[in-house]
Amino acid sequence: MGHLPSSMGLGLPNLETLFLGRNELSGIIPSSISNSTRLSRIGLSENMFTGNIPPSFGELKFLRSLNLGYNKLTSESELPFVTSLVNCKLLEILVLGPNPIKGTLPKSLGNLSTSLELLDATGCQIKGVIPAEIGNLGNLVDLSLVDNYLTGSVPVTIGKLAMIQSLKISNTTIEGTIPGSICDLTNLVGLDLSKNKLSGSIPSCLKNISSLQSLLLDSNELSSIIPTTLWSLGNILILNLSSNALSGSLTQEIGNIKSVTQLDLSSNQFSGSIPSTTGQLQSLKELNFSNNRLQADIPKSFGDLLSLEVLDLSQNSLSGNIPKSLEKLVYLKYLNVSANKLRGEIPTEGPFANFTAEPFLHNDGLCGVSRFHVSSCRHTISTKHRFLYYGLPVMSSTILVAVFIIGLLRHRNKNRKLPIQVDSSPGVAHRRISYHEILQATNNLSEDNLVGRGSVGLVYKGILSDGMVLAIKVFDLERQGASKSFDAECEVMRNIRHRNLVKVISSCSNLDFRALVLEYMPNGNLDKWLYSHNHCLEVLQRLDIVIDVATALEHQTFKEKMIAYSL
């Protein structure tokens, strides 16, 4: 530990660089340092200097960088050293904090060098308002006024900082609204206005800042809804809107911010259901929707968040089961779904093998193994058991009716000649569709067009140039038997036409590609309607389905007989 001599600089008039950081130096900074008139870079950070910051720094005409951070420096109330630095026309970097400087920012701040790129006054205990003149620093790239006692509002002139990339004014007491002029900062990468008293709504024009990667507006008094335009920030990595008074529902557009790694909307007043498209945010590592008014189920699509490490959905009104799809989240270290209305069995595989009881507290309907401190699922009637108790007799009756119908249909066919079955549904004309057309229709077999998976291939939704919508079943020729399966399906489907069977429009085949072009069924597959919790069919509707399936099977048997007869 030592001091800088009071004669510092007297014998070094040509000194250009002075770096004495991390040397445990104490005492005051001697004003004689300005006698080294050629000084361009000064680094005195991370020492224990006390006293006022000498205004004599303003005599250093060639000064480009001044770093005084992490000391115990103070200043007079109007920060005269800032005014003195106006003479340093080449100044590019000014680091003042943390230091207990106190005082207020003078209007002369706006007269600092137009070359200034970095101004850091973090943790300086500065009071008063941010002067409007700050907008004159048009070449600022990085501005930090974090951890101060600032009052007033964010000046509208902040929108003049055209080159700025990082703007941090957090943990102060500024109030008012977020000025719309902030949307003019089109080079902005990081915006931190957290831990203030800002009110009003989030500006919808933030969508104009396409470069934005970090947006921190948490711990304010913001209200209204989240503008849907916010979900168009395609490069956003960190989004924190927590601890405000935001309300409304979360929209499906949330799935558009696919690059986001941290998303925190906790401690607001959001209601409605969690959008299923949240499962599309596959770069997410931390997701926090806790302490809101969210309802309905936890989306099964959360199982697609394979990078997720933290998931907090606590203190909502979520119902339904904990999706077993969450067992796939191998990186999940923290889970909290407590204080909801969840029911059913708690999963035990994957990350659930490491969880204790705390994440599941205050959900009266949950059951599972003893280490979760919930009742055993043997004391509850699961959905499958309810089906056995109540649904099986109904389904048995339905099957008997279907068998009876099939018997009647076959008996009828035995007593008639083999007529040609006429398809009573509107026909779909056969047409030639090339491999190139299939690629165009499916956006080069994009996953966005994928609608189903089978044992021998994939099914894509395709739209031809004339607007015709198709289902295209592409066979995976690397799988054993796929080529034979294609030939067999072509043989069967070209001979069978029935209103209850999907129509074949065309086929496409070459040495490396096999595909069937089918009529597109917009309502999804039968499995979804029979077994999904999101779709409900009455008994009579299920009976109609059984009859239609039986009729199609009977017709297929009839056609096979007819083909055999013709041979």
BAPALUM-985664 format. One record per residue (C-alpha): residue number from 1; z, y, x; residue in three letters. Coordinates in nm, 2 decimals. Layout:
BEGIN
NUM/Z/Y/X/Ala
...
//
This chain:
BEGIN
1/0.00/0.00/0.00/Met
2/-0.09/0.35/0.13/Gly
3/-0.21/0.70/0.06/His
4/-0.53/0.88/0.12/Leu
5/-0.47/1.15/0.38/Pro
6/-0.47/1.51/0.24/Ser
7/-0.74/1.59/0.51/Ser
8/-0.97/1.32/0.37/Met
9/-1.33/1.44/0.41/Gly
10/-1.27/1.71/0.66/Leu
11/-1.40/1.51/0.95/Gly
12/-1.66/1.31/0.76/Leu
13/-1.91/1.58/0.63/Pro
14/-2.20/1.34/0.63/Asn
15/-2.03/1.05/0.45/Leu
16/-2.25/0.92/0.16/Glu
17/-2.05/0.62/0.02/Thr
18/-1.68/0.59/-0.03/Leu
19/-1.55/0.25/-0.17/Phe
20/-1.18/0.20/-0.16/Leu
21/-1.13/-0.02/-0.47/Gly
22/-0.86/-0.29/-0.49/Arg
23/-0.66/-0.15/-0.19/Asn
24/-0.33/-0.09/-0.36/Glu
25/-0.36/0.28/-0.27/Leu
26/-0.12/0.52/-0.44/Ser
27/-0.04/0.89/-0.45/Gly
28/-0.28/1.16/-0.56/Ile
29/-0.65/1.19/-0.48/Ile
30/-0.69/1.47/-0.23/Pro
31/-0.92/1.75/-0.33/Ser
32/-1.04/1.77/0.03/Ser
33/-1.25/1.46/-0.05/Ile
34/-1.52/1.70/-0.17/Ser
35/-1.57/1.83/0.19/Asn
36/-1.78/1.52/0.24/Ser
37/-2.07/1.71/0.08/Thr
38/-2.32/1.43/0.12/Arg
39/-2.11/1.18/-0.09/Leu
40/-2.33/1.01/-0.36/Ser
41/-2.11/0.71/-0.45/Arg
42/-1.73/0.70/-0.49/Ile
43/-1.54/0.39/-0.59/Gly
44/-1.16/0.43/-0.62/Leu
45/-1.09/0.18/-0.90/Ser
46/-0.81/-0.07/-0.93/Glu
47/-0.55/0.12/-0.73/Asn
48/-0.24/0.31/-0.83/Met
49/-0.35/0.67/-0.80/Phe
50/-0.15/0.92/-1.00/Thr
51/-0.18/1.29/-1.08/Gly
52/-0.47/1.49/-1.21/Asn
53/-0.83/1.41/-1.15/Ile
54/-0.94/1.68/-0.90/Pro
55/-1.20/1.92/-1.04/Pro
56/-1.33/1.95/-0.69/Ser
57/-1.55/1.64/-0.76/Phe
58/-1.78/1.89/-0.92/Gly
59/-1.87/2.03/-0.58/Glu
60/-2.04/1.71/-0.48/Leu
61/-2.40/1.80/-0.55/Lys
62/-2.54/1.46/-0.45/Phe
63/-2.29/1.26/-0.65/Leu
64/-2.45/0.97/-0.85/Arg
65/-2.17/0.73/-0.92/Ser
66/-1.79/0.80/-0.97/Leu
67/-1.56/0.51/-1.06/Asn
68/-1.19/0.60/-1.11/Leu
69/-1.10/0.31/-1.35/Gly
70/-0.78/0.11/-1.35/Tyr
71/-0.54/0.37/-1.21/Asn
72/-0.27/0.60/-1.35/Lys
73/-0.47/0.92/-1.34/Leu
74/-0.40/1.21/-1.58/Thr
75/-0.56/1.54/-1.66/Ser
76/-0.49/1.87/-1.84/Glu
77/-0.54/1.89/-2.21/Ser
78/-0.91/2.00/-2.21/Glu
79/-1.02/1.77/-1.92/Leu
80/-1.13/2.05/-1.68/Pro
81/-1.27/1.79/-1.44/Phe
82/-1.53/1.69/-1.70/Val
83/-1.65/2.05/-1.71/Thr
84/-1.66/2.06/-1.33/Ser
85/-1.89/1.75/-1.32/Leu
86/-2.16/1.95/-1.51/Val
87/-2.26/2.07/-1.16/Asn
88/-2.34/1.71/-1.05/Cys
89/-2.70/1.71/-1.17/Lys
90/-2.77/1.36/-1.03/Leu
91/-2.47/1.19/-1.18/Leu
92/-2.57/0.85/-1.33/Glu
93/-2.25/0.65/-1.36/Ile
94/-1.91/0.79/-1.47/Leu
95/-1.62/0.54/-1.52/Val
96/-1.29/0.71/-1.62/Leu
97/-1.09/0.43/-1.78/Gly
98/-0.85/0.27/-1.82/Pro
99/-0.63/0.57/-1.72/Asn
100/-0.37/0.76/-1.92/Pro
101/-0.58/1.08/-1.90/Ile
102/-0.50/1.20/-2.26/Lys
103/-0.64/1.54/-2.36/Gly
104/-0.95/1.60/-2.57/Thr
105/-1.32/1.56/-2.49/Leu
106/-1.47/1.91/-2.43/Pro
107/-1.80/2.03/-2.57/Lys
108/-1.91/2.06/-2.21/Ser
109/-1.95/1.68/-2.22/Leu
110/-2.29/1.74/-2.36/Gly
111/-2.39/1.94/-2.05/Asn
112/-2.34/1.65/-1.80/Leu
113/-2.63/1.53/-1.61/Ser
114/-2.94/1.43/-1.81/Thr
115/-2.96/1.14/-1.57/Ser
116/-2.63/0.99/-1.69/Leu
117/-2.67/0.63/-1.79/Glu
118/-2.32/0.50/-1.81/Leu
119/-2.01/0.67/-1.95/Leu
120/-1.70/0.46/-1.98/Asp
121/-1.38/0.62/-2.11/Ala
122/-1.21/0.30/-2.23/Thr
123/-0.83/0.32/-2.27/Gly
124/-0.79/0.68/-2.17/Cys
125/-0.56/0.78/-2.46/Gln
126/-0.81/1.06/-2.55/Ile
127/-0.74/1.25/-2.87/Lys
128/-0.95/1.47/-3.10/Gly
129/-1.30/1.44/-3.22/Val
130/-1.61/1.31/-3.06/Ile
131/-1.81/1.63/-2.98/Pro
132/-2.15/1.66/-3.15/Ala
133/-2.28/1.77/-2.81/Glu
134/-2.27/1.41/-2.70/Ile
135/-2.61/1.37/-2.85/Gly
136/-2.75/1.57/-2.56/Asn
137/-2.70/1.28/-2.32/Leu
138/-3.04/1.13/-2.41/Gly
139/-3.06/0.89/-2.12/Asn
140/-2.73/0.72/-2.19/Leu
141/-2.77/0.34/-2.18/Val
142/-2.40/0.24/-2.21/Asp
143/-2.13/0.44/-2.39/Leu
144/-1.77/0.31/-2.44/Ser
145/-1.49/0.51/-2.60/Leu
146/-1.28/0.20/-2.69/Val
147/-0.90/0.22/-2.72/Asp
148/-0.84/0.59/-2.77/Asn
149/-0.68/0.81/-3.03/Tyr
150/-1.00/0.97/-3.15/Leu
151/-1.01/1.12/-3.50/Thr
152/-1.28/1.26/-3.72/Gly
153/-1.61/1.07/-3.78/Ser
154/-1.89/0.93/-3.58/Val
155/-2.12/1.24/-3.52/Pro
156/-2.46/1.23/-3.67/Val
157/-2.60/1.34/-3.34/Thr
158/-2.52/0.99/-3.20/Ile
159/-2.87/0.90/-3.33/Gly
160/-3.02/1.11/-3.05/Lys
161/-2.91/0.86/-2.78/Leu
162/-3.26/0.71/-2.79/Ala
163/-3.21/0.50/-2.48/Met
164/-2.87/0.35/-2.56/Ile
165/-2.83/-0.02/-2.55/Gln
166/-2.45/-0.06/-2.58/Ser
167/-2.24/0.16/-2.81/Leu
168/-1.87/0.09/-2.83/Lys
169/-1.63/0.31/-3.03/Ile
170/-1.36/0.06/-3.14/Ser
171/-0.99/0.06/-3.18/Asn
172/-0.96/0.43/-3.26/Thr
173/-0.87/0.61/-3.58/Thr
174/-1.22/0.75/-3.66/Ile
175/-1.30/0.75/-4.03/Glu
176/-1.58/0.84/-4.27/Gly
177/-1.90/0.64/-4.32/Thr
178/-2.13/0.49/-4.06/Ile
179/-2.40/0.75/-4.02/Pro
180/-2.75/0.65/-4.11/Gly
181/-2.88/0.81/-3.79/Ser
182/-2.73/0.52/-3.60/Ile
183/-3.04/0.32/-3.73/Cys
184/-3.25/0.54/-3.50/Asp
185/-3.11/0.37/-3.20/Leu
186/-3.39/0.11/-3.18/Thr
187/-3.30/0.00/-2.83/Asn
188/-2.95/-0.10/-2.93/Leu
189/-2.84/-0.45/-2.82/Val
190/-2.46/-0.42/-2.89/Gly
191/-2.28/-0.21/-3.16/Leu
192/-1.90/-0.22/-3.18/Asp
193/-1.74/0.01/-3.44/Leu
194/-1.45/-0.24/-3.51/Ser
195/-1.08/-0.16/-3.57/Lys
196/-1.13/0.19/-3.71/Asn
197/-1.09/0.34/-4.06/Lys
198/-1.46/0.35/-4.15/Leu
199/-1.54/0.33/-4.52/Ser
200/-1.84/0.32/-4.75/Gly
201/-2.12/0.06/-4.72/Ser
202/-2.30/-0.10/-4.44/Ile
203/-2.63/0.09/-4.39/Pro
204/-2.92/-0.12/-4.50/Ser
205/-3.14/0.05/-4.24/Cys
206/-2.97/-0.15/-3.96/Leu
207/-3.26/-0.39/-4.01/Lys
208/-3.46/-0.13/-3.81/Asn
209/-3.27/-0.23/-3.50/Ile
210/-3.46/-0.55/-3.43/Ser
211/-3.31/-0.57/-3.08/Ser
212/-2.95/-0.60/-3.21/Leu
213/-2.77/-0.90/-3.07/Gln
214/-2.40/-0.81/-3.14/Ser
215/-2.27/-0.63/-3.45/Leu
216/-1.90/-0.58/-3.48/Leu
217/-1.78/-0.39/-3.79/Leu
218/-1.46/-0.58/-3.85/Asp
219/-1.12/-0.44/-3.93/Ser
220/-1.24/-0.13/-4.12/Asn
221/-1.23/-0.03/-4.49/Glu
222/-1.60/-0.10/-4.56/Leu
223/-1.68/-0.19/-4.92/Ser
224/-1.97/-0.28/-5.15/Ser
225/-2.20/-0.58/-5.07/Ile
226/-2.37/-0.69/-4.76/Ile
227/-2.72/-0.55/-4.77/Pro
228/-2.97/-0.84/-4.78/Thr
229/-3.17/-0.65/-4.51/Thr
230/-2.89/-0.74/-4.27/Leu
231/-3.00/-1.10/-4.27/Trp
232/-3.34/-1.00/-4.13/Ser
233/-3.18/-0.93/-3.78/Leu
234/-3.36/-1.23/-3.62/Gly
235/-3.21/-1.17/-3.27/Asn
236/-2.84/-1.14/-3.38/Ile
237/-2.60/-1.36/-3.18/Leu
238/-2.26/-1.23/-3.29/Ile
239/-2.19/-1.09/-3.64/Leu
240/-1.84/-0.99/-3.74/Asn
241/-1.77/-0.82/-4.07/Leu
242/-1.42/-0.96/-4.12/Ser
243/-1.11/-0.77/-4.25/Ser
244/-1.29/-0.52/-4.48/Asn
245/-1.32/-0.49/-4.86/Ala
246/-1.68/-0.63/-4.88/Leu
247/-1.76/-0.81/-5.21/Ser
248/-2.04/-0.98/-5.40/Gly
249/-2.19/-1.31/-5.33/Ser
250/-2.35/-1.45/-5.02/Leu
251/-2.73/-1.49/-5.06/Thr
252/-2.96/-1.77/-4.94/Gln
253/-3.11/-1.52/-4.69/Glu
254/-2.82/-1.58/-4.47/Ile
255/-3.02/-1.87/-4.33/Gly
256/-3.26/-1.63/-4.17/Asn
257/-3.03/-1.53/-3.88/Ile
258/-3.11/-1.85/-3.70/Lys
259/-3.00/-1.73/-3.35/Ser
260/-2.65/-1.64/-3.45/Val
261/-2.37/-1.82/-3.25/Thr
262/-2.06/-1.65/-3.41/Gln
263/-2.04/-1.55/-3.77/Leu
264/-1.72/-1.41/-3.91/Asp
265/-1.70/-1.29/-4.28/Leu
266/-1.33/-1.37/-4.32/Ser
267/-1.07/-1.16/-4.51/Ser
268/-1.30/-0.99/-4.76/Asn
269/-1.36/-1.03/-5.13/Gln
270/-1.67/-1.25/-5.14/Phe
271/-1.71/-1.47/-5.44/Ser
272/-1.96/-1.74/-5.57/Gly
273/-2.07/-2.04/-5.37/Ser
274/-2.15/-2.08/-5.00/Ile
275/-2.53/-2.08/-4.96/Pro
276/-2.67/-2.42/-4.86/Ser
277/-2.90/-2.23/-4.62/Thr
278/-2.60/-2.17/-4.39/Thr
279/-2.67/-2.52/-4.27/Gly
280/-2.99/-2.38/-4.11/Gln
281/-2.79/-2.18/-3.85/Leu
282/-2.80/-2.46/-3.60/Gln
283/-2.70/-2.24/-3.30/Ser
284/-2.37/-2.16/-3.47/Leu
285/-2.06/-2.23/-3.26/Lys
286/-1.80/-2.04/-3.47/Glu
287/-1.81/-1.99/-3.85/Leu
288/-1.53/-1.82/-4.04/Asn
289/-1.54/-1.77/-4.42/Phe
290/-1.16/-1.78/-4.47/Ser
291/-0.95/-1.57/-4.70/Asn
292/-1.22/-1.49/-4.96/Asn
293/-1.28/-1.59/-5.32/Arg
294/-1.55/-1.85/-5.25/Leu
295/-1.59/-2.13/-5.50/Gln
296/-1.79/-2.46/-5.56/Ala
297/-1.85/-2.73/-5.30/Asp
298/-1.87/-2.72/-4.92/Ile
299/-2.24/-2.76/-4.87/Pro
300/-2.34/-3.10/-4.73/Lys
301/-2.59/-2.90/-4.51/Ser
302/-2.29/-2.81/-4.29/Phe
303/-2.34/-3.14/-4.13/Gly
304/-2.66/-3.00/-3.97/Asp
305/-2.45/-2.74/-3.77/Leu
306/-2.45/-2.97/-3.47/Leu
307/-2.34/-2.70/-3.22/Ser
308/-2.03/-2.60/-3.43/Leu
309/-1.70/-2.58/-3.25/Glu
310/-1.49/-2.37/-3.50/Val
311/-1.50/-2.39/-3.88/Leu
312/-1.25/-2.20/-4.10/Asp
313/-1.29/-2.21/-4.48/Leu
314/-0.93/-2.18/-4.56/Ser
315/-0.77/-1.97/-4.84/Gln
316/-1.06/-1.98/-5.09/Asn
317/-1.12/-2.16/-5.42/Ser
318/-1.35/-2.43/-5.28/Leu
319/-1.36/-2.75/-5.48/Ser
320/-1.53/-3.09/-5.45/Gly
321/-1.51/-3.33/-5.16/Asn
322/-1.51/-3.26/-4.79/Ile
323/-1.86/-3.37/-4.70/Pro
324/-1.88/-3.69/-4.49/Lys
325/-2.18/-3.52/-4.31/Ser
326/-1.92/-3.32/-4.12/Leu
327/-1.84/-3.64/-3.92/Glu
328/-2.17/-3.56/-3.73/Lys
329/-2.02/-3.25/-3.58/Leu
330/-1.92/-3.40/-3.24/Val
331/-1.83/-3.06/-3.08/Tyr
332/-1.60/-2.95/-3.37/Leu
333/-1.26/-2.87/-3.21/Lys
334/-1.10/-2.65/-3.48/Tyr
335/-1.12/-2.71/-3.86/Leu
336/-0.93/-2.54/-4.13/Asn
337/-0.99/-2.60/-4.50/Val
338/-0.64/-2.55/-4.62/Ser
339/-0.54/-2.36/-4.94/Ala
340/-0.84/-2.46/-5.15/Asn
341/-0.90/-2.69/-5.45/Lys
342/-1.06/-2.98/-5.26/Leu
343/-1.03/-3.34/-5.37/Arg
344/-1.13/-3.68/-5.27/Gly
345/-1.10/-3.87/-4.94/Glu
346/-1.06/-3.69/-4.61/Ile
347/-1.32/-3.83/-4.37/Pro
348/-1.19/-4.01/-4.06/Thr
349/-1.48/-4.05/-3.82/Glu
350/-1.62/-3.82/-3.56/Gly
351/-1.41/-3.51/-3.50/Pro
352/-1.18/-3.60/-3.79/Phe
353/-1.03/-3.87/-3.57/Ala
354/-0.86/-3.59/-3.37/Asn
355/-0.73/-3.37/-3.66/Phe
356/-0.38/-3.35/-3.78/Thr
357/-0.25/-3.27/-4.13/Ala
358/-0.25/-2.89/-4.09/Glu
359/-0.62/-2.83/-4.16/Pro
360/-0.59/-2.99/-4.50/Phe
361/-0.27/-2.85/-4.64/Leu
362/-0.24/-2.71/-5.00/His
363/-0.53/-2.91/-5.14/Asn
364/-0.36/-3.12/-5.41/Asp
365/-0.66/-3.34/-5.48/Gly
366/-0.71/-3.48/-5.13/Leu
367/-0.63/-3.83/-5.03/Cys
368/-0.67/-4.04/-4.72/Gly
369/-0.49/-4.20/-4.43/Val
370/-0.12/-4.13/-4.37/Ser
371/-0.15/-3.91/-4.07/Arg
372/-0.30/-3.64/-4.29/Phe
373/0.02/-3.64/-4.50/His
374/-0.17/-3.69/-4.83/Val
375/-0.15/-3.97/-5.08/Ser
376/-0.34/-4.29/-5.03/Ser
377/-0.68/-4.30/-5.20/Cys
378/-0.58/-4.63/-5.36/Arg
379/-0.38/-4.43/-5.61/His
380/-0.68/-4.23/-5.72/Thr
381/-0.99/-4.34/-5.91/Ile
382/-1.29/-4.26/-5.70/Ser
383/-1.63/-4.17/-5.84/Thr
384/-1.75/-4.52/-5.77/Lys
385/-1.46/-4.67/-5.95/His
386/-1.51/-4.44/-6.25/Arg
387/-1.87/-4.57/-6.26/Phe
388/-1.74/-4.93/-6.26/Leu
389/-1.49/-4.86/-6.54/Tyr
390/-1.70/-4.64/-6.76/Tyr
391/-2.06/-4.64/-6.65/Gly
392/-2.13/-5.00/-6.58/Leu
393/-2.11/-5.12/-6.94/Pro
394/-2.36/-4.85/-7.04/Val
395/-2.59/-4.93/-6.76/Met
396/-2.57/-5.30/-6.83/Ser
397/-2.68/-5.23/-7.19/Ser
398/-2.96/-5.01/-7.06/Thr
399/-3.09/-5.29/-6.82/Ile
400/-3.08/-5.54/-7.11/Leu
401/-3.29/-5.30/-7.32/Val
402/-3.53/-5.25/-7.03/Ala
403/-3.57/-5.63/-6.98/Val
404/-3.63/-5.67/-7.35/Phe
405/-3.91/-5.40/-7.33/Ile
406/-4.07/-5.57/-7.03/Ile
407/-4.06/-5.90/-7.22/Gly
408/-4.23/-5.75/-7.52/Leu
409/-4.50/-5.59/-7.30/Leu
410/-4.58/-5.91/-7.12/Arg
411/-4.58/-6.11/-7.44/His
412/-4.83/-5.85/-7.58/Arg
413/-5.06/-5.89/-7.28/Asn
414/-5.06/-6.27/-7.31/Lys
415/-5.21/-6.23/-7.66/Asn
416/-5.49/-6.00/-7.57/Arg
417/-5.79/-5.99/-7.34/Lys
418/-5.77/-5.79/-7.02/Leu
419/-5.88/-5.44/-7.12/Pro
420/-5.91/-5.15/-6.88/Ile
421/-5.59/-4.95/-6.89/Gln
422/-5.66/-4.58/-6.96/Val
423/-5.44/-4.33/-6.79/Asp
424/-5.33/-4.09/-7.06/Ser
425/-5.21/-3.82/-6.83/Ser
426/-5.44/-3.55/-6.70/Pro
427/-5.65/-3.68/-6.41/Gly
428/-5.66/-3.55/-6.06/Val
429/-6.01/-3.57/-5.91/Ala
430/-6.07/-3.77/-5.60/His
431/-6.20/-3.56/-5.31/Arg
432/-6.26/-3.58/-4.94/Arg
433/-5.99/-3.42/-4.73/Ile
434/-6.03/-3.40/-4.35/Ser
435/-5.77/-3.44/-4.08/Tyr
436/-5.83/-3.07/-4.00/His
437/-5.75/-2.97/-4.36/Glu
438/-5.43/-3.18/-4.36/Ile
439/-5.31/-3.00/-4.04/Leu
440/-5.39/-2.66/-4.20/Gln
441/-5.22/-2.75/-4.53/Ala
442/-4.90/-2.86/-4.36/Thr
443/-4.88/-2.60/-4.09/Asn
444/-4.96/-2.86/-3.82/Asn
445/-4.71/-3.11/-3.98/Leu
446/-4.43/-2.86/-3.95/Ser
447/-4.07/-2.97/-4.02/Glu
448/-4.05/-2.68/-4.26/Asp
449/-4.30/-2.87/-4.48/Asn
450/-4.12/-3.20/-4.45/Leu
451/-4.00/-3.32/-4.79/Val
452/-3.92/-3.69/-4.74/Gly
453/-3.88/-3.98/-4.49/Arg
454/-3.98/-4.34/-4.55/Gly
455/-3.96/-4.67/-4.36/Ser
456/-4.31/-4.63/-4.21/Val
457/-4.36/-4.25/-4.20/Gly
458/-4.30/-3.90/-4.32/Leu
459/-4.40/-3.71/-4.64/Val
460/-4.51/-3.34/-4.61/Tyr
461/-4.58/-3.08/-4.87/Lys
462/-4.92/-2.93/-4.82/Gly
463/-5.12/-2.65/-4.97/Ile
464/-5.50/-2.65/-4.94/Leu
465/-5.71/-2.34/-4.89/Ser
466/-5.79/-2.34/-5.26/Asp
467/-5.42/-2.33/-5.35/Gly
468/-5.39/-2.70/-5.45/Met
469/-5.05/-2.84/-5.37/Val
470/-5.03/-3.20/-5.23/Leu
471/-4.79/-3.46/-5.10/Ala
472/-4.92/-3.60/-4.77/Ile
473/-4.77/-3.93/-4.65/Lys
474/-4.83/-3.96/-4.28/Val
475/-4.78/-4.31/-4.13/Phe
476/-4.61/-4.35/-3.80/Asp
477/-4.85/-4.58/-3.62/Leu
478/-4.60/-4.65/-3.34/Glu
479/-4.38/-4.84/-3.59/Arg
480/-4.46/-5.20/-3.63/Gln
481/-4.65/-5.28/-3.94/Gly
482/-4.73/-4.92/-4.02/Ala
483/-5.11/-4.97/-4.00/Ser
484/-5.10/-5.28/-4.22/Lys
485/-4.88/-5.10/-4.46/Ser
486/-5.14/-4.82/-4.49/Phe
487/-5.42/-5.07/-4.56/Asp
488/-5.21/-5.25/-4.82/Ala
489/-5.11/-4.93/-5.00/Glu
490/-5.47/-4.81/-5.00/Cys
491/-5.58/-5.15/-5.15/Glu
492/-5.31/-5.14/-5.42/Val
493/-5.32/-4.77/-5.51/Met
494/-5.70/-4.76/-5.54/Arg
495/-5.68/-5.03/-5.81/Asn
496/-5.38/-4.89/-6.01/Ile
497/-5.38/-4.58/-6.23/Arg
498/-5.10/-4.51/-6.47/His
499/-4.92/-4.21/-6.60/Arg
500/-4.59/-4.32/-6.45/Asn
501/-4.73/-4.37/-6.10/Leu
502/-4.80/-4.10/-5.85/Val
503/-5.18/-4.04/-5.83/Lys
504/-5.37/-4.09/-5.51/Val
505/-5.61/-3.81/-5.44/Ile
506/-5.75/-3.91/-5.11/Ser
507/-5.68/-4.08/-4.78/Ser
508/-5.75/-3.98/-4.42/Cys
509/-5.79/-4.23/-4.14/Ser
510/-5.90/-4.23/-3.77/Asn
511/-5.80/-4.41/-3.46/Leu
512/-5.47/-4.23/-3.42/Asp
513/-5.40/-4.11/-3.77/Phe
514/-5.34/-4.26/-4.11/Arg
515/-5.24/-4.06/-4.42/Ala
516/-5.24/-4.09/-4.80/Leu
517/-5.29/-3.77/-5.00/Val
518/-5.09/-3.78/-5.32/Leu
519/-5.01/-3.57/-5.62/Glu
520/-4.72/-3.34/-5.54/Tyr
521/-4.41/-3.39/-5.77/Met
522/-4.22/-3.06/-5.77/Pro
523/-3.90/-3.19/-5.92/Asn
524/-3.81/-3.41/-5.62/Gly
525/-3.75/-3.78/-5.60/Asn
526/-3.58/-4.02/-5.84/Leu
527/-3.29/-4.09/-5.60/Asp
528/-3.19/-3.72/-5.60/Lys
529/-3.17/-3.72/-5.98/Trp
530/-2.98/-4.04/-6.01/Leu
531/-2.72/-4.00/-5.74/Tyr
532/-2.69/-3.63/-5.64/Ser
533/-2.38/-3.44/-5.75/His
534/-2.60/-3.14/-5.81/Asn
535/-2.81/-3.30/-6.08/His
536/-2.68/-3.46/-6.40/Cys
537/-2.87/-3.70/-6.63/Leu
538/-2.75/-3.81/-6.97/Glu
539/-2.75/-4.18/-7.06/Val
540/-3.06/-4.14/-7.29/Leu
541/-3.25/-3.97/-7.00/Gln
542/-3.16/-4.25/-6.77/Arg
543/-3.28/-4.50/-7.04/Leu
544/-3.61/-4.31/-7.06/Asp
545/-3.65/-4.34/-6.68/Ile
546/-3.58/-4.72/-6.69/Val
547/-3.84/-4.77/-6.96/Ile
548/-4.10/-4.56/-6.77/Asp
549/-4.03/-4.76/-6.45/Val
550/-4.05/-5.09/-6.65/Ala
551/-4.38/-4.98/-6.80/Thr
552/-4.52/-4.90/-6.46/Ala
553/-4.41/-5.23/-6.32/Leu
554/-4.56/-5.42/-6.61/Glu
555/-4.89/-5.23/-6.57/His
556/-4.89/-5.32/-6.20/Gln
557/-4.85/-5.69/-6.28/Thr
558/-5.13/-5.66/-6.54/Phe
559/-5.37/-5.50/-6.28/Lys
560/-5.29/-5.76/-6.02/Glu
561/-5.38/-6.03/-6.27/Lys
562/-5.70/-5.84/-6.36/Met
563/-5.80/-5.81/-5.99/Ile
564/-5.73/-6.19/-5.94/Ala
565/-5.94/-6.27/-6.25/Tyr
566/-6.23/-6.06/-6.11/Ser
567/-6.22/-6.25/-5.79/Leu
//
